[in-house]
């Protein structure tokens, strides 16, 4: 059984069909790596902490 919304999303990414699982894995890995780099950059420049203090999320 295919779920319509999930299938449509995979089609947009070009990840539907045989042999496309590696493409999806590469996309997921790229997104995770980008998030890690962004987080590391924010922490190292102290923007991460200042943003939390600015918006009152340190309480």
N, C-alpha and C positions, 0 to 999 in steps of 0.2 A: 504494500500500500504506500503510495506517495502522498506526502503532505504538500498541498498546493503552494502555500506561501514559502515553505522551505525550498521546494523544488524550483520555484521562480527565482528565489535569491541565488541559488546555485547556478541557474542558467545565466543570470546576469554576470556572475563571476566567471562563467565558462568552465564550470566544474561538474557538469552533469555527464554521465556516461562512463564507460569502461576506461580505465587508465587515467582518470582525472583526480584521483585521490591525492597524488603527490602534488598537484597544482594547488589544491585546497590546503594541504599541509604547509606549503611554501607561503601562501597568503597569510595563514594564521601565524606562522613563525615570524613573518615580517612585521605584522601588527604588534605582536608581543615584544619584539626587539625594539620597535619604535617607542613603545610605551616605557620600556626599561630605560632607554636612552633619555627620554624626556624626563622621567623621574630622577635619574642620576644627575642630569643637568640642573634641575630645579633644586635638588638638595645641595649640590656643590656651590651654587650661587646664592644660597640662602633665600631664594624666592619662595620655596615651598613653605618654610616656616612663616615668613612675613605675610604670605597670602592668608594663611590660617589665622594669624593674629589680626590682620586687617578686617577679615570678615567675621571675627568672633568665634571661630571654630576651635579655639584652644580651651574652651570652657567645658 
